[in-house]
């Protein structure tokens, strides 16, 4: 038996039956998984188009993932469970993460964190939308994460979450929309600085970039659903804006990652449909 295994990371799939603009690219992704199933598919959030506002989108995302020919896990994104409280001004443009939204997300998509021991690896997925939320579940998750790290023994570690822990520097002050809340990031540093950590897989930016931090490589996963123009989304991390996903091949001593793009994936531009699929942004 080979000591290698393959994990496909997909992110920001934004599926919905209400607005099916991005379903064609999801079907192309699902067909690729059927042709060559990986050990595990990890969706690093925004699996749904707007599940925090329309729970039926969460149900749609769950059904589409359930049809994949392999094991899968989803960690929530801001469109699934709500966003950082500091970003929500009561206008309804952005919805705050709440216990009710967390419950709806878990009911549809399953547990919002995971631990998978495969060979000499421990793969960890966390609900990044709890980071900085000050909800009781945030503290519970930090306790769980520290116990998972402490109990890993000699296993190498990989971490999956929605937002990048940082864009360019662990000491940067924010912004909390595009990366993890700095207060919460400080609490993550024990894991981020752990020499056993070799991969941080995130999403949210709809672009692909790689950063080194200690022994780990941070890989931001592109979206198979769409890209956004610099007019709609400013340049943040100098990444590549293409539709696609990431393939991680885990070896006994490291991870080889490649971006999968092109082929039948349509290079959908969010600018063309944003007012239809996200009308709340006009508020």
Secondary structure, 3 states (H helix, E strand, C coil): CCCCEEEEEEECCCECCCCHHHHHHHHHHHHHHHHCCCCEEEECCCCECCCCCCHHHHHHHHHHHHCCCCEEEECCCHHHHCECHHHCCCCCCCCECCHHHHHHHHHHHCCCCEEEEECCEEEEECCHHHCCCCCHHHHHHHHHHHHHHHCCCCCEEEEECCCECCCCCCCCCCCCCCECCHHHHHHHHHHHCCCCEEEEEECCCCCEEEEEECCEEEEECCECCCECCCCCCCCCCCCECCCEEEEEEEECCEEEEEEEECCCCCCCEHHHCHHHHCHHHHC
